[in-house]
């Protein structure tokens, strides 16, 4: 278990956002990407993969960034977006993981 296990996401999320220089707008964009490229999408699922879903869900819900764990199965479209818009999130970091 990490040092933040069991602590509210709302207390820890600002720490992760500060470390990775993420604004509220960036967080909203990651949420949008999760709904578009994750398994939550209800329309055309051709660019949706479980790896997309779990990578973004890890960040948004668990505050864990696991690029090395998920990037191989991610769609090219999402990889390109992350590499362009969020290169700082191409890391393996579970420091702030809450569960």
Secondary structure, DSSP 8 states (H G I E B T S, - for coil): --TTTTS-HHHHHHHHHHHTT--HHHHHHHHHHHHHHSTT--S--TT--HHHHHHHHHHHHH--EEHHHHGGGS-HHHHHHHHHH-GGG-SEE-TT---
